[in-house]
Amino acid sequence: MVTGQSWETLIKNRIFDPLGMSSAGFGPPGTINQIDQPWGYNKSNGEWQPSQSDNPEEIGPAGIIHCSVEDWAKFISLFIKQNNTIILERIYLEKLIEPAGDYACGWVVEQQQRADGLVLAHNGSNSMWYVSLWVAPELNRAFIAGTNSYDNNTEKIFQAAINNLITIDQQ
């Protein structure tokens, strides 16, 4: 470790705390074996099964973070506010979304006419929770949809939902 700190400590100290992301944490939300937050669900043999598990710790930096939609919005605001320097100067944030092909540090990046330029898209799941996100920095707009359940249809349903939200917004 270059800093002598875990990635969790660094993310908390350098992203969650400065952005005021008080609901953000690691692993499934809530207290294990208690119903103090919604549980995730996965469809197995046609039945929805609840679970408080998450991705393996080894892939943590790529997918064991949870937060409320409000806190997601605080993170997303970094990419739509042109002069936002809460955690990084704009030049460094731009580096994070500089694509190699059509991908950049977790974002699918492409030029879209309906966005007046660059679009950042991200979706993710731990096979129970699912979030789909579309950010248009030039329009100062972002769309996010999420659920605590996941099956083979979830991605296409959410892609359609995000596309419908964008269409409605642009009317």
C-alpha positions in Angstrom: 0.0 0.0 0.0 1.4 3.3 -1.1 -0.5 5.3 1.6 -0.5 2.7 4.3 -4.4 2.9 4.3 -6.9 0.4 3.0 -8.9 1.3 -0.1 -12.0 1.6 2.1 -10.4 4.2 4.3 -9.2 6.2 1.3 -12.6 6.1 -0.3 -14.4 7.1 2.9 -11.9 9.9 3.7 -11.4 11.2 0.1 -14.9 10.8 -1.4 -17.7 9.9 1.0 -16.8 12.4 3.8 -16.0 15.4 1.6 -19.2 14.9 -0.5 -21.3 14.3 2.7 -22.3 10.7 1.6 -23.4 9.7 5.0 -25.3 6.5 3.8 -22.3 5.1 1.9 -20.7 2.0 3.1 -19.2 -1.4 2.2 -21.0 -4.7 1.7 -24.8 -5.0 1.8 -26.7 -2.2 3.4 -28.1 -2.6 6.9 -27.1 -4.9 9.8 -26.7 -8.6 9.0 -29.6 -10.7 10.2 -31.7 -7.6 10.9 -34.4 -5.9 8.8 -33.2 -2.3 9.2 -32.6 -1.8 5.5 -34.1 -3.5 2.4 -32.4 -6.8 1.5 -31.4 -7.7 -2.0 -33.3 -10.3 -4.0 -32.3 -12.7 -6.8 -34.7 -14.9 -8.8 -33.9 -18.6 -8.4 -36.2 -21.3 -9.9 -38.8 -18.7 -10.6 -38.9 -17.5 -6.9 -37.5 -14.3 -5.5 -35.0 -15.2 -2.7 -33.8 -12.5 -0.2 -30.2 -12.2 0.8 -27.8 -9.9 2.7 -24.8 -11.1 0.8 -22.6 -9.2 -1.6 -19.8 -9.6 -4.1 -16.6 -11.2 -2.8 -14.3 -8.9 -0.8 -11.6 -9.5 -3.4 -13.5 -7.4 -6.0 -14.5 -4.8 -3.5 -13.2 -1.7 -5.2 -15.3 -2.7 -8.3 -18.5 -3.4 -6.5 -19.2 -3.7 -2.8 -20.2 -0.1 -2.1 -23.8 0.8 -1.2 -25.4 4.2 -0.7 -28.8 5.9 -1.0 -29.9 7.5 -4.3 -29.4 10.9 -2.6 -25.7 10.1 -2.0 -25.3 8.6 -5.5 -26.5 12.1 -6.7 -23.8 13.8 -4.7 -21.1 11.6 -6.4 -22.7 12.1 -9.8 -22.7 15.9 -9.3 -18.9 15.7 -9.7 -19.4 14.9 -13.3 -22.1 17.4 -14.2 -21.0 20.6 -12.3 -18.4 22.2 -14.5 -16.6 24.0 -11.6 -16.9 21.4 -8.9 -13.5 20.9 -7.1 -14.7 19.4 -3.9 -12.4 16.3 -4.1 -10.4 16.8 -7.3 -9.6 19.6 -9.7 -11.6 19.4 -12.9 -8.5 18.4 -14.9 -8.2 15.2 -12.9 -11.9 14.4 -13.0 -11.7 14.7 -16.8 -8.8 12.2 -16.8 -11.1 9.7 -15.0 -13.6 9.9 -17.9 -11.1 10.0 -20.7 -12.0 6.9 -22.7 -9.7 4.2 -24.0 -12.1 3.2 -26.8 -15.5 3.6 -25.4 -14.7 2.8 -21.7 -13.2 4.9 -18.9 -12.7 3.8 -15.3 -16.1 2.1 -15.0 -18.0 4.4 -17.4 -19.1 3.6 -20.9 -18.3 6.9 -22.7 -19.7 8.0 -26.0 -20.7 11.1 -27.9 -24.5 11.4 -28.3 -26.4 14.1 -30.2 -29.3 14.0 -27.7 -26.8 14.9 -24.9 -25.1 17.7 -26.9 -21.8 15.8 -26.5 -20.4 13.3 -24.1 -22.5 10.7 -22.3 -21.3 8.7 -19.3 -23.2 5.5 -18.6 -22.8 3.0 -15.9 -24.7 0.0 -14.7 -23.9 -2.5 -12.0 -25.2 -5.4 -10.0 -24.1 -7.9 -7.4 -26.8 -10.2 -8.7 -29.3 -8.8 -6.2 -29.1 -5.0 -6.4 -29.0 -3.2 -9.7 -28.4 0.4 -10.7 -28.4 2.1 -14.1 -27.0 5.6 -14.6 -26.8 8.0 -17.5 -25.0 11.4 -17.2 -24.9 14.1 -19.8 -22.4 16.7 -18.5 -23.2 19.3 -21.3 -26.9 19.2 -20.4 -26.2 19.3 -16.6 -28.5 16.2 -16.4 -28.3 12.8 -14.9 -30.7 9.9 -14.7 -30.5 7.0 -12.2 -32.7 4.1 -11.5 -32.1 1.2 -9.1 -33.7 -1.8 -7.5 -33.1 -4.3 -4.8 -33.9 -7.2 -7.1 -32.2 -8.7 -10.1 -32.9 -11.3 -12.7 -32.3 -11.9 -16.4 -34.7 -9.1 -17.4 -33.5 -6.3 -15.1 -30.9 -4.7 -17.3 -33.2 -4.4 -20.4 -36.0 -3.1 -18.2 -33.8 -0.4 -16.7 -32.2 0.6 -19.9 -35.7 1.2 -21.3 -36.7 3.1 -18.2 -33.6 5.4 -18.4 -34.2 5.9 -22.1 -37.9 6.8 -21.4 -36.8 9.3 -18.7 -34.4 11.0 -21.1 -37.1 11.2 -23.8 -39.6 12.7 -21.4 -37.1 15.2 -20.1 -36.2 16.3 -23.6 -39.8 16.9 -24.7 
